[in-house]
């Protein structure tokens, strides 16, 4: 699993505000896709590598555009 680290962004009027952590792929890039049944975060390159196999793989975007309970 990828390690998710939050950071604080400086706000000139109030000091620091907390920014939610961005999901990262195992290679360190920002994740764009959820792959496999466990919804593991993957970048585009790693997602295409995971899909290039003989076993079917579940893939979906992480853009938050889905209105479901997962």
PQR file of N, CA, C, O and H, with PARSE charges and radii, in Angstrom:
ATOM      1  N   UNK A   1       0.840  -1.180   0.000 -0.4000 1.5000
ATOM      2  CA  UNK A   1       0.000   0.000   0.000 -0.0000 2.0000
ATOM      3  C   UNK A   1       0.886   1.245   0.000  0.5500 1.7000
ATOM      4  O   UNK A   1       2.004   1.237   0.516 -0.5500 1.4000
ATOM      5  N   UNK A   2       0.364   2.289  -0.582 -0.4000 1.5000
ATOM      6  CA  UNK A   2       1.104   3.533  -0.653 -0.0000 2.0000
ATOM      7  C   UNK A   2       0.988   4.292   0.660  0.5500 1.7000
ATOM      8  O   UNK A   2      -0.053   4.258   1.316 -0.5500 1.4000
ATOM      9  H   UNK A   2      -0.544   2.295  -1.002  0.4000 1.0000
ATOM     10  N   UNK A   3       2.043   4.966   1.033 -0.4000 1.5000
ATOM     11  CA  UNK A   3       2.046   5.753   2.248 -0.0000 2.0000
ATOM     12  C   UNK A   3       1.496   7.144   1.919  0.5500 1.7000
ATOM     13  O   UNK A   3       1.957   7.785   0.975 -0.5500 1.4000
ATOM     14  H   UNK A   3       2.889   4.994   0.500  0.4000 1.0000
ATOM     15  N   UNK A   4       0.518   7.609   2.690 -0.4000 1.5000
ATOM     16  CA  UNK A   4      -0.100   8.907   2.448 -0.0000 2.0000
ATOM     17  C   UNK A   4       0.364   9.861   3.543  0.5500 1.7000
ATOM     18  O   UNK A   4       0.222   9.576   4.732 -0.5500 1.4000
ATOM     19  H   UNK A   4       0.143   7.089   3.458  0.4000 1.0000
ATOM     20  N   UNK A   5       0.919  10.994   3.125 -0.4000 1.5000
ATOM     21  CA  UNK A   5       1.460  11.953   4.068 -0.0000 2.0000
ATOM     22  C   UNK A   5       0.764  13.293   3.841  0.5500 1.7000
ATOM     23  O   UNK A   5       0.754  13.808   2.723 -0.5500 1.4000
ATOM     24  H   UNK A   5       1.035  11.225   2.159  0.4000 1.0000
ATOM     25  N   UNK A   6       0.188  13.853   4.891 -0.4000 1.5000
ATOM     26  CA  UNK A   6      -0.433  15.173   4.805 -0.0000 2.0000
ATOM     27  C   UNK A   6       0.622  16.260   4.962  0.5500 1.7000
ATOM     28  O   UNK A   6       1.727  15.988   5.430 -0.5500 1.4000
ATOM     29  H   UNK A   6       0.196  13.435   5.800  0.4000 1.0000
ATOM     30  N   UNK A   7       0.295  17.479   4.577 -0.4000 1.5000
ATOM     31  CA  UNK A   7       1.211  18.593   4.729 -0.0000 2.0000
ATOM     32  C   UNK A   7       0.417  19.847   5.044  0.5500 1.7000
ATOM     33  O   UNK A   7      -0.795  19.896   4.833 -0.5500 1.4000
ATOM     34  H   UNK A   7      -0.603  17.700   4.196  0.4000 1.0000
ATOM     35  N   UNK A   8       1.097  20.845   5.545 -0.4000 1.5000
ATOM     36  CA  UNK A   8       0.445  22.101   5.874 -0.0000 2.0000
ATOM     37  C   UNK A   8       0.847  23.153   4.849  0.5500 1.7000
ATOM     38  O   UNK A   8       2.024  23.313   4.526 -0.5500 1.4000
ATOM     39  H   UNK A   8       2.082  20.804   5.717  0.4000 1.0000
ATOM     40  N   UNK A   9      -0.160  23.867   4.343 -0.4000 1.5000
ATOM     41  CA  UNK A   9       0.082  24.919   3.369 -0.0000 2.0000
ATOM     42  C   UNK A   9      -0.008  26.270   4.084  0.5500 1.7000
ATOM     43  O   UNK A   9      -0.983  26.515   4.795 -0.5500 1.4000
ATOM     44  H   UNK A   9      -1.116  23.737   4.605  0.4000 1.0000
ATOM     45  N   UNK A  10       0.979  27.150   3.914 -0.4000 1.5000
ATOM     46  CA  UNK A  10       0.917  28.426   4.601 -0.0000 2.0000
ATOM     47  C   UNK A  10      -0.244  29.289   4.093  0.5500 1.7000
ATOM     48  O   UNK A  10      -0.480  29.387   2.889 -0.5500 1.4000
ATOM     49  H   UNK A  10       1.771  26.951   3.337  0.4000 1.0000
ATOM     50  N   UNK A  11      -0.952  29.901   5.018 -0.4000 1.5000
ATOM     51  CA  UNK A  11      -2.032  30.824   4.702 -0.0000 2.0000
ATOM     52  C   UNK A  11      -1.604  32.185   5.244  0.5500 1.7000
ATOM     53  O   UNK A  11      -1.414  32.325   6.452 -0.5500 1.4000
ATOM     54  H   UNK A  11      -0.761  29.822   5.997  0.4000 1.0000
ATOM     55  N   UNK A  12      -1.447  33.199   4.375 -0.4000 1.5000
ATOM     56  CA  UNK A  12      -0.905  34.475   4.838 -0.0000 2.0000
ATOM     57  C   UNK A  12      -1.750  35.157   5.914  0.5500 1.7000
ATOM     58  O   UNK A  12      -1.214  35.944   6.695 -0.5500 1.4000
ATOM     59  H   UNK A  12      -1.602  33.085   3.394  0.4000 1.0000
ATOM     60  N   UNK A  13      -3.052  34.879   5.979 -0.4000 1.5000
ATOM     61  CA  UNK A  13      -3.892  35.557   6.960 -0.0000 2.0000
ATOM     62  C   UNK A  13      -4.010  34.803   8.279  0.5500 1.7000
ATOM     63  O   UNK A  13      -4.167  35.433   9.325 -0.5500 1.4000
ATOM     64  H   UNK A  13      -3.487  34.240   5.345  0.4000 1.0000
ATOM     65  N   UNK A  14      -3.940  33.472   8.263 -0.4000 1.5000
ATOM     66  CA  UNK A  14      -4.173  32.686   9.470 -0.0000 2.0000
ATOM     67  C   UNK A  14      -3.000  31.800   9.872  0.5500 1.7000
ATOM     68  O   UNK A  14      -3.116  31.068  10.855 -0.5500 1.4000
ATOM     69  H   UNK A  14      -3.813  32.960   7.413  0.4000 1.0000
ATOM     70  N   UNK A  15      -1.912  31.829   9.182 -0.4000 1.5000
ATOM     71  CA  UNK A  15      -0.804  30.928   9.496 -0.0000 2.0000
ATOM     72  C   UNK A  15      -0.879  29.690   8.634  0.5500 1.7000
ATOM     73  O   UNK A  15      -0.897  29.794   7.407 -0.5500 1.4000
ATOM     74  H   UNK A  15      -1.817  32.423   8.383  0.4000 1.0000
ATOM     75  N   UNK A  16      -0.924  28.522   9.245 -0.4000 1.5000
ATOM     76  CA  UNK A  16      -0.932  27.273   8.503 -0.0000 2.0000
ATOM     77  C   UNK A  16      -2.327  26.647   8.511  0.5500 1.7000
ATOM     78  O   UNK A  16      -3.024  26.687   9.525 -0.5500 1.4000
ATOM     79  H   UNK A  16      -0.910  28.438  10.241  0.4000 1.0000
ATOM     80  N   UNK A  17      -2.730  26.068   7.374 -0.4000 1.5000
ATOM     81  CA  UNK A  17      -3.975  25.311   7.279 -0.0000 2.0000
ATOM     82  C   UNK A  17      -3.632  23.903   6.815  0.5500 1.7000
ATOM     83  O   UNK A  17      -2.720  23.717   6.010 -0.5500 1.4000
ATOM     84  H   UNK A  17      -2.163  26.035   6.550  0.4000 1.0000
ATOM     85  N   UNK A  18      -4.352  22.921   7.315 -0.4000 1.5000
ATOM     86  CA  UNK A  18      -4.079  21.533   6.961 -0.0000 2.0000
ATOM     87  C   UNK A  18      -4.676  21.200   5.603  0.5500 1.7000
ATOM     88  O   UNK A  18      -5.848  21.487   5.358 -0.5500 1.4000
ATOM     89  H   UNK A  18      -5.094  23.072   7.969  0.4000 1.0000
ATOM     90  N   UNK A  19      -3.888  20.598   4.715 -0.4000 1.5000
ATOM     91  CA  UNK A  19      -4.346  20.122   3.415 -0.0000 2.0000
ATOM     92  C   UNK A  19      -4.515  18.614   3.491  0.5500 1.7000
ATOM     93  O   UNK A  19      -3.634  17.930   4.012 -0.5500 1.4000
ATOM     94  H   UNK A  19      -2.937  20.364   4.913  0.4000 1.0000
ATOM     95  N   UNK A  20      -5.625  18.069   2.984 -0.4000 1.5000
ATOM     96  CA  UNK A  20      -5.787  16.615   3.020 -0.0000 2.0000
ATOM     97  C   UNK A  20      -4.702  15.935   2.184  0.5500 1.7000
ATOM     98  O   UNK A  20      -4.270  16.477   1.166 -0.5500 1.4000
ATOM     99  H   UNK A  20      -6.341  18.624   2.560  0.4000 1.0000
ATOM    100  N   UNK A  21      -4.266  14.759   2.606 -0.4000 1.5000
ATOM    101  CA  UNK A  21      -3.189  14.076   1.890 -0.0000 2.0000
ATOM    102  C   UNK A  21      -3.632  13.629   0.497  0.5500 1.7000
ATOM    103  O   UNK A  21      -4.767  13.194   0.305 -0.5500 1.4000
ATOM    104  H   UNK A  21      -4.616  14.318   3.433  0.4000 1.0000
ATOM    105  N   UNK A  22      -2.738  13.740  -0.450 -0.4000 1.5000
ATOM    106  CA  UNK A  22      -3.010  13.293  -1.814 -0.0000 2.0000
ATOM    107  C   UNK A  22      -2.578  11.838  -1.935  0.5500 1.7000
ATOM    108  O   UNK A  22      -1.474  11.498  -1.510 -0.5500 1.4000
ATOM    109  H   UNK A  22      -1.815  14.093  -0.294  0.4000 1.0000
ATOM    110  N   UNK A  23      -3.413  10.967  -2.503 -0.4000 1.5000
ATOM    111  CA  UNK A  23      -3.017   9.564  -2.649 -0.0000 2.0000
ATOM    112  C   UNK A  23      -1.843   9.423  -3.613  0.5500 1.7000
ATOM    113  O   UNK A  23      -1.818  10.057  -4.669 -0.5500 1.4000
ATOM    114  H   UNK A  23      -4.310  11.244  -2.848  0.4000 1.0000
ATOM    115  N   UNK A  24      -0.888   8.601  -3.249 -0.4000 1.5000
ATOM    116  CA  UNK A  24       0.305   8.371  -4.060 -0.0000 2.0000
ATOM    117  C   UNK A  24       0.368   6.925  -4.512  0.5500 1.7000
ATOM    118  O   UNK A  24      -0.092   6.022  -3.813 -0.5500 1.4000
ATOM    119  H   UNK A  24      -0.909   8.086  -2.392  0.4000 1.0000
ATOM    120  N   UNK A  25       0.936   6.716  -5.680 -0.4000 1.5000
ATOM    121  CA  UNK A  25       1.190   5.381  -6.212 -0.0000 2.0000
ATOM    122  C   UNK A  25       2.411   4.806  -5.497  0.5500 1.7000
ATOM    123  O   UNK A  25       3.132   5.539  -4.820 -0.5500 1.4000
ATOM    124  H   UNK A  25       1.309   7.449  -6.248  0.4000 1.0000
ATOM    125  N   UNK A  26       2.643   3.529  -5.638 -0.4000 1.5000
ATOM    126  CA  UNK A  26       3.811   2.899  -5.048 -0.0000 2.0000
ATOM    127  C   UNK A  26       5.124   3.437  -5.595  0.5500 1.7000
ATOM    128  O   UNK A  26       6.156   3.359  -4.928 -0.5500 1.4000
ATOM    129  H   UNK A  26       2.058   2.934  -6.188  0.4000 1.0000
ATOM    130  N   UNK A  27       5.088   3.986  -6.815 -0.4000 1.5000
ATOM    131  CA  UNK A  27       6.306   4.540  -7.423 -0.0000 2.0000
ATOM    132  C   UNK A  27       6.568   5.970  -6.965  0.5500 1.7000
ATOM    133  O   UNK A  27       7.630   6.522  -7.257 -0.5500 1.4000
ATOM    134  H   UNK A  27       4.249   4.049  -7.356  0.4000 1.0000
ATOM    135  N   UNK A  28       5.619   6.582  -6.252 -0.4000 1.5000
ATOM    136  CA  UNK A  28       5.815   7.931  -5.733 -0.0000 2.0000
ATOM    137  C   UNK A  28       5.038   9.009  -6.454  0.5500 1.7000
ATOM    138  O   UNK A  28       4.918  10.118  -5.935 -0.5500 1.4000
ATOM    139  H   UNK A  28       4.757   6.134  -6.015  0.4000 1.0000
ATOM    140  N   UNK A  29       4.504   8.726  -7.635 -0.4000 1.5000
ATOM    141  CA  UNK A  29       3.724   9.718  -8.370 -0.0000 2.0000
ATOM    142  C   UNK A  29       2.317   9.828  -7.802  0.5500 1.7000
ATOM    143  O   UNK A  29       1.871   8.951  -7.062 -0.5500 1.4000
ATOM    144  H   UNK A  29       4.601   7.825  -8.057  0.4000 1.0000
ATOM    145  N   UNK A  30       1.609  10.916  -8.152 -0.4000 1.5000
ATOM    146  CA  UNK A  30       0.215  11.073  -7.729 -0.0000 2.0000
ATOM    147  C   UNK A  30      -0.645   9.990  -8.369  0.5500 1.7000
ATOM    148  O   UNK A  30      -0.483   9.679  -9.549 -0.5500 1.4000
ATOM    149  H   UNK A  30       1.971  11.629  -8.753  0.4000 1.0000
ATOM    150  N   UNK A  31      -1.546   9.425  -7.599 -0.4000 1.5000
ATOM    151  CA  UNK A  31      -2.404   8.352  -8.093 -0.0000 2.0000
ATOM    152  C   UNK A  31      -3.618   8.937  -8.809  0.5500 1.7000
ATOM    153  O   UNK A  31      -4.200   9.921  -8.354 -0.5500 1.4000
ATOM    154  H   UNK A  31      -1.677   9.678  -6.641  0.4000 1.0000
ATOM    155  N   UNK A  32      -3.998   8.324  -9.932 -0.4000 1.5000
ATOM    156  CA  UNK A  32      -5.168   8.733 -10.698 -0.0000 2.0000
ATOM    157  C   UNK A  32      -6.228   7.639 -10.744  0.5500 1.7000
ATOM    158  O   UNK A  32      -7.392   7.919 -11.031 -0.5500 1.4000
ATOM    159  H   UNK A  32      -3.525   7.524 -10.302  0.4000 1.0000
ATOM    160  N   UNK A  33      -5.838   6.389 -10.464 -0.4000 1.5000
ATOM    161  CA  UNK A  33      -6.731   5.249 -10.627 -0.0000 2.0000
ATOM    162  C   UNK A  33      -6.724   4.365  -9.389  0.5500 1.7000
ATOM    163  O   UNK A  33      -5.732   4.299  -8.662 -0.5500 1.4000
ATOM    164  H   UNK A  33      -4.892   6.161 -10.231  0.4000 1.0000
ATOM    165  N   UNK A  34      -7.852   3.680  -9.157 -0.4000 1.5000
ATOM    166  CA  UNK A  34      -7.939   2.631  -8.147 -0.0000 2.0000
ATOM    167  C   UNK A  34      -7.926   1.308  -8.900  0.5500 1.7000
ATOM    168  O   UNK A  34      -8.719   1.107  -9.819 -0.5500 1.4000
ATOM    169  H   UNK A  34      -8.658   3.733  -9.747  0.4000 1.0000
ATOM    170  N   UNK A  35      -7.028   0.405  -8.514 -0.4000 1.5000
ATOM    171  CA  UNK A  35      -6.847  -0.848  -9.223 -0.0000 2.0000
ATOM    172  C   UNK A  35      -7.045  -2.014  -8.256  0.5500 1.7000
ATOM    173  O   UNK A  35      -6.745  -1.907  -7.067 -0.5500 1.4000
ATOM    174  H   UNK A  35      -6.384   0.568  -7.767  0.4000 1.0000
ATOM    175  N   UNK A  36      -7.544  -3.106  -8.773 -0.4000 1.5000
ATOM    176  CA  UNK A  36      -7.805  -4.338  -8.028 -0.0000 2.0000
ATOM    177  C   UNK A  36      -9.009  -4.173  -7.096  0.5500 1.7000
ATOM    178  O   UNK A  36      -9.617  -3.105  -7.021 -0.5500 1.4000
ATOM    179  H   UNK A  36      -7.788  -3.193  -9.739  0.4000 1.0000
ATOM    180  N   UNK A  37      -9.335  -5.255  -6.389 -0.4000 1.5000
ATOM    181  CA  UNK A  37     -10.494  -5.261  -5.501 -0.0000 2.0000
ATOM    182  C   UNK A  37     -10.263  -4.405  -4.260  0.5500 1.7000
ATOM    183  O   UNK A  37     -11.220  -3.970  -3.620 -0.5500 1.4000
ATOM    184  H   UNK A  37      -8.841  -6.122  -6.450  0.4000 1.0000
ATOM    185  N   UNK A  38      -9.004  -4.161  -3.916 -0.4000 1.5000
ATOM    186  CA  UNK A  38      -8.677  -3.406  -2.708 -0.0000 2.0000
ATOM    187  C   UNK A  38      -8.588  -1.911  -2.969  0.5500 1.7000
ATOM    188  O   UNK A  38      -8.263  -1.146  -2.061 -0.5500 1.4000
ATOM    189  H   UNK A  38      -8.226  -4.514  -4.436  0.4000 1.0000
ATOM    190  N   UNK A  39      -8.872  -1.479  -4.202 -0.4000 1.5000
ATOM    191  CA  UNK A  39      -8.823  -0.057  -4.593 -0.0000 2.0000
ATOM    192  C   UNK A  39      -7.457   0.553  -4.289  0.5500 1.7000
ATOM    193  O   UNK A  39      -7.369   1.629  -3.697 -0.5500 1.4000
ATOM    194  H   UNK A  39      -9.136  -2.100  -4.939  0.4000 1.0000
ATOM    195  N   UNK A  40      -6.397  -0.136  -4.696 -0.4000 1.5000
ATOM    196  CA  UNK A  40      -5.045   0.367  -4.487 -0.0000 2.0000
ATOM    197  C   UNK A  40      -4.784   1.550  -5.411  0.5500 1.7000
ATOM    198  O   UNK A  40      -5.121   1.476  -6.593 -0.5500 1.4000
ATOM    199  H   UNK A  40      -6.469  -1.010  -5.177  0.4000 1.0000
ATOM    200  N   UNK A  41      -4.191   2.648  -4.913 -0.4000 1.5000
ATOM    201  CA  UNK A  41      -3.911   3.810  -5.750 -0.0000 2.0000
ATOM    202  C   UNK A  41      -2.757   3.538  -6.714  0.5500 1.7000
ATOM    203  O   UNK A  41      -1.712   3.025  -6.311 -0.5500 1.4000
ATOM    204  H   UNK A  41      -3.918   2.708  -3.953  0.4000 1.0000
ATOM    205  N   UNK A  42      -2.949   3.882  -7.990 -0.4000 1.5000
ATOM    206  CA  UNK A  42      -1.920   3.704  -9.013 -0.0000 2.0000
ATOM    207  C   UNK A  42      -1.887   4.924  -9.931  0.5500 1.7000
ATOM    208  O   UNK A  42      -2.917   5.551 -10.177 -0.5500 1.4000
ATOM    209  H   UNK A  42      -3.797   4.298  -8.317  0.4000 1.0000
ATOM    210  N   UNK A  43      -0.703   5.255 -10.432 -0.4000 1.5000
ATOM    211  CA  UNK A  43      -0.586   6.279 -11.469 -0.0000 2.0000
ATOM    212  C   UNK A  43      -0.946   5.640 -12.813  0.5500 1.7000
ATOM    213  O   UNK A  43      -1.189   4.435 -12.880 -0.5500 1.4000
ATOM    214  H   UNK A  43       0.134   4.745 -10.232  0.4000 1.0000
ATOM    215  N   UNK A  44      -0.981   6.432 -13.869 -0.4000 1.5000
ATOM    216  CA  UNK A  44      -1.383   5.918 -15.182 -0.0000 2.0000
ATOM    217  C   UNK A  44      -0.431   4.834 -15.685  0.5500 1.7000
ATOM    218  O   UNK A  44      -0.886   3.815 -16.205 -0.5500 1.4000
ATOM    219  H   UNK A  44      -0.783   7.411 -13.814  0.4000 1.0000
ATOM    220  N   UNK A  45       0.867   5.032 -15.542 -0.4000 1.5000
ATOM    221  CA  UNK A  45       1.855   4.066 -16.022 -0.0000 2.0000
ATOM    222  C   UNK A  45       1.733   2.733 -15.294  0.5500 1.7000
ATOM    223  O   UNK A  45       1.740   1.677 -15.927 -0.5500 1.4000
ATOM    224  H   UNK A  45       1.237   5.859 -15.119  0.4000 1.0000
ATOM    225  N   UNK A  46       1.622   2.775 -13.965 -0.4000 1.5000
ATOM    226  CA  UNK A  46       1.519   1.537 -13.186 -0.0000 2.0000
ATOM    227  C   UNK A  46       0.172   0.854 -13.417  0.5500 1.7000
ATOM    228  O   UNK A  46       0.090  -0.374 -13.383 -0.5500 1.4000
ATOM    229  H   UNK A  46       1.617   3.632 -13.450  0.4000 1.0000
ATOM    230  N   UNK A  47      -0.889   1.640 -13.652 -0.4000 1.5000
ATOM    231  CA  UNK A  47      -2.195   1.064 -13.943 -0.0000 2.0000
ATOM    232  C   UNK A  47      -2.150   0.296 -15.267  0.5500 1.7000
ATOM    233  O   UNK A  47      -2.677  -0.813 -15.357 -0.5500 1.4000
ATOM    234  H   UNK A  47      -0.822   2.638 -13.680  0.4000 1.0000
ATOM    235  N   UNK A  48      -1.527   0.875 -16.286 -0.4000 1.5000
ATOM    236  CA  UNK A  48      -1.425   0.190 -17.579 -0.0000 2.0000
ATOM    237  C   UNK A  48      -0.579  -1.080 -17.465  0.5500 1.7000
ATOM    238  O   UNK A  48      -0.850  -2.063 -18.153 -0.5500 1.4000
ATOM    239  H   UNK A  48      -1.099   1.775 -16.213  0.4000 1.0000
ATOM    240  N   UNK A  49       0.423  -1.068 -16.619 -0.4000 1.5000
ATOM    241  CA  UNK A  49       1.232  -2.267 -16.392 -0.0000 2.0000
ATOM    242  C   UNK A  49       0.411  -3.346 -15.683  0.5500 1.7000
ATOM    243  O   UNK A  49       0.550  -4.530 -15.991 -0.5500 1.4000
ATOM    244  H   UNK A  49       0.643  -0.269 -16.059  0.4000 1.0000
ATOM    245  N   UNK A  50      -0.442  -2.946 -14.736 -0.4000 1.5000
ATOM    246  CA  UNK A  50      -1.277  -3.904 -14.013 -0.0000 2.0000
ATOM    247  C   UNK A  50      -2.345  -4.504 -14.926  0.5500 1.7000
ATOM    248  O   UNK A  50      -2.708  -5.670 -14.769 -0.5500 1.4000
ATOM    249  H   UNK A  50      -0.554  -1.984 -14.486  0.4000 1.0000
ATOM    250  N   UNK A  51      -2.848  -3.723 -15.870 -0.4000 1.5000
ATOM    251  CA  UNK A  51      -3.902  -4.189 -16.775 -0.0000 2.0000
ATOM    252  C   UNK A  51      -3.343  -5.133 -17.834  0.5500 1.7000
ATOM    253  O   UNK A  51      -4.079  -5.969 -18.359 -0.5500 1.4000
ATOM    254  H   UNK A  51      -2.553  -2.776 -15.997  0.4000 1.0000
ATOM    255  N   UNK A  52      -2.067  -5.017 -18.156 -0.4000 1.5000
ATOM    256  CA  UNK A  52      -1.447  -5.813 -19.205 -0.0000 2.0000
ATOM    257  C   UNK A  52      -1.120  -7.220 -18.695  0.5500 1.7000
ATOM    258  O   UNK A  52       0.047  -7.585 -18.561 -0.5500 1.4000
ATOM    259  H   UNK A  52      -1.469  -4.338 -17.730  0.4000 1.0000
ATOM    260  N   UNK A  53      -2.160  -7.997 -18.414 -0.4000 1.5000
ATOM    261  CA  UNK A  53      -1.981  -9.378 -17.963 -0.0000 2.0000
ATOM    262  C   UNK A  53      -3.166 -10.208 -18.449  0.5500 1.7000
ATOM    263  O   UNK A  53      -4.129  -9.659 -18.986 -0.5500 1.4000
ATOM    264  H   UNK A  53      -3.109  -7.699 -18.522  0.4000 1.0000
ATOM    265  N   UNK A  54      -3.104 -11.513 -18.267 -0.4000 1.5000
ATOM    266  CA  UNK A  54      -4.162 -12.391 -18.762 -0.0000 2.0000
ATOM    267  C   UNK A  54      -5.360 -12.462 -17.815  0.5500 1.7000
ATOM    268  O   UNK A  54      -6.421 -12.944 -18.213 -0.5500 1.4000
ATOM    269  H   UNK A  54      -2.322 -11.959 -17.831  0.4000 1.0000
ATOM    270  N   UNK A  55      -5.219 -11.998 -16.581 -0.4000 1.5000
ATOM    271  CA  UNK A  55      -6.304 -12.003 -15.600 -0.0000 2.0000
ATOM    272  C   UNK A  55      -7.025 -10.658 -15.662  0.5500 1.7000
ATOM    273  O   UNK A  55      -6.378  -9.618 -15.774 -0.5500 1.4000
ATOM    274  H   UNK A  55      -4.357 -11.606 -16.258  0.4000 1.0000
ATOM    275  N   UNK A  56      -8.350 -10.666 -15.590 -0.4000 1.5000
ATOM    276  CA  UNK A  56      -9.081  -9.402 -15.642 -0.0000 2.0000
ATOM    277  C   UNK A  56      -8.835  -8.603 -14.366  0.5500 1.7000
ATOM    278  O   UNK A  56      -8.779  -9.162 -13.270 -0.5500 1.4000
ATOM    279  H   UNK A  56      -8.877 -11.512 -15.498  0.4000 1.0000
ATOM    280  N   UNK A  57      -8.690  -7.295 -14.523 -0.4000 1.5000
ATOM    281  CA  UNK A  57      -8.358  -6.407 -13.418 -0.0000 2.0000
ATOM    282  C   UNK A  57      -9.388  -5.289 -13.371  0.5500 1.7000
ATOM    283  O   UNK A  57      -9.712  -4.698 -14.401 -0.5500 1.4000
ATOM    284  H   UNK A  57      -8.736  -6.842 -15.413  0.4000 1.0000
ATOM    285  N   UNK A  58      -9.904  -4.995 -12.179 -0.4000 1.5000
ATOM    286  CA  UNK A  58     -10.853  -3.918 -11.984 -0.0000 2.0000
ATOM    287  C   UNK A  58     -10.105  -2.596 -11.868  0.5500 1.7000
ATOM    288  O   UNK A  58      -9.179  -2.477 -11.066 -0.5500 1.4000
ATOM    289  H   UNK A  58      -9.640  -5.476 -11.342  0.4000 1.0000
ATOM    290  N   UNK A  59     -10.505  -1.588 -12.673 -0.4000 1.5000
ATOM    291  CA  UNK A  59      -9.863  -0.274 -12.663 -0.0000 2.0000
ATOM    292  C   UNK A  59     -10.946   0.787 -12.671  0.5500 1.7000
ATOM    293  O   UNK A  59     -11.946   0.654 -13.378 -0.5500 1.4000
ATOM    294  H   UNK A  59     -11.257  -1.685 -13.325  0.4000 1.0000
ATOM    295  N   UNK A  60     -10.750   1.854 -11.878 -0.4000 1.5000
ATOM    296  CA  UNK A  60     -11.654   3.007 -11.937 -0.0000 2.0000
ATOM    297  C   UNK A  60     -10.902   4.267 -11.568  0.5500 1.7000
ATOM    298  O   UNK A  60      -9.890   4.205 -10.870 -0.5500 1.4000
ATOM    299  H   UNK A  60      -9.938   1.962 -11.305  0.4000 1.0000
ATOM    300  N   UNK A  61     -11.386   5.412 -12.029 -0.4000 1.5000
ATOM    301  CA  UNK A  61     -10.752   6.697 -11.751 -0.0000 2.0000
ATOM    302  C   UNK A  61     -10.975   7.108 -10.308  0.5500 1.7000
ATOM    303  O   UNK A  61     -11.956   6.703  -9.686 -0.5500 1.4000
ATOM    304  H   UNK A  61     -12.209   5.463 -12.596  0.4000 1.0000
ATOM    305  N   UNK A  62     -10.062   7.914  -9.774 -0.4000 1.5000
ATOM    306  CA  UNK A  62     -10.164   8.400  -8.404 -0.0000 2.0000
ATOM    307  C   UNK A  62     -10.672   9.832  -8.351  0.5500 1.7000
ATOM    308  O   UNK A  62     -10.496  10.492  -7.327 -0.5500 1.4000
ATOM    309  H   UNK A  62      -9.264   8.243 -10.279  0.4000 1.0000
ATOM    310  N   UNK A  63     -11.288  10.336  -9.396 -0.4000 1.5000
ATOM    311  CA  UNK A  63     -11.683  11.744  -9.445 -0.0000 2.0000
ATOM    312  C   UNK A  63     -12.847  12.082  -8.535  0.5500 1.7000
ATOM    313  O   UNK A  63     -13.175  13.259  -8.386 -0.5500 1.4000
ATOM    314  H   UNK A  63     -11.431   9.800 -10.228  0.4000 1.0000
ATOM    315  N   UNK A  64     -13.478  11.106  -7.927 -0.4000 1.5000
ATOM    316  CA  UNK A  64     -14.571  11.378  -7.014 -0.0000 2.0000
ATOM    317  C   UNK A  64     -15.877  11.677  -7.721  0.5500 1.7000
ATOM    318  O   UNK A  64     -16.806  12.195  -7.102 -0.5500 1.4000
ATOM    319  H   UNK A  64     -13.211  10.149  -8.048  0.4000 1.0000
ATOM    320  N   UNK A  65     -15.967  11.366  -8.987 -0.4000 1.5000
ATOM    321  CA  UNK A  65     -17.169  11.645  -9.737 -0.0000 2.0000
ATOM    322  C   UNK A  65     -18.237  10.588  -9.613  0.5500 1.7000
ATOM    323  O   UNK A  65     -19.311  10.720 -10.200 -0.5500 1.4000
ATOM    324  H   UNK A  65     -15.213  10.945  -9.490  0.4000 1.0000
ATOM    325  N   UNK A  66     -17.965   9.546  -8.862 -0.4000 1.5000
ATOM    326  CA  UNK A  66     -18.934   8.464  -8.702 -0.0000 2.0000
ATOM    327  C   UNK A  66     -19.781   8.726  -7.463  0.5500 1.7000
ATOM    328  O   UNK A  66     -19.255   9.117  -6.421 -0.5500 1.4000
ATOM    329  H   UNK A  66     -17.092   9.439  -8.386  0.4000 1.0000
ATOM    330  N   UNK A  67     -21.061   8.517  -7.572 -0.4000 1.5000
ATOM    331  CA  UNK A  67     -21.968   8.731  -6.441 -0.0000 2.0000
ATOM    332  C   UNK A  67     -22.382   7.390  -5.857  0.5500 1.7000
ATOM    333  O   UNK A  67     -23.558   7.028  -5.878 -0.5500 1.4000
ATOM    334  H   UNK A  67     -21.488   8.199  -8.419  0.4000 1.0000
ATOM    335  N   UNK A  68     -21.406   6.659  -5.338 -0.4000 1.5000
ATOM    336  CA  UNK A  68     -21.705   5.393  -4.710 -0.0000 2.0000
ATOM    337  C   UNK A  68     -21.085   5.360  -3.314  0.5500 1.7000
ATOM    338  O   UNK A  68     -20.349   6.272  -2.937 -0.5500 1.4000
ATOM    339  H   UNK A  68     -20.450   6.953  -5.322  0.4000 1.0000
ATOM    340  N   UNK A  69     -21.373   4.341  -2.571 -0.4000 1.5000
ATOM    341  CA  UNK A  69     -20.959   4.294  -1.165 -0.0000 2.0000
ATOM    342  C   UNK A  69     -19.587   3.667  -0.945  0.5500 1.7000
ATOM    343  O   UNK A  69     -19.264   3.305   0.186 -0.5500 1.4000
ATOM    344  H   UNK A  69     -21.971   3.600  -2.877  0.4000 1.0000
ATOM    345  N   UNK A  70     -18.772   3.527  -1.986 -0.4000 1.5000
ATOM    346  CA  UNK A  70     -17.463   2.893  -1.781 -0.0000 2.0000
ATOM    347  C   UNK A  70     -16.368   3.869  -1.485  0.5500 1.7000
ATOM    348  O   UNK A  70     -15.220   3.470  -1.292 -0.5500 1.4000
ATOM    349  H   UNK A  70     -19.035   3.821  -2.905  0.4000 1.0000
TER
END
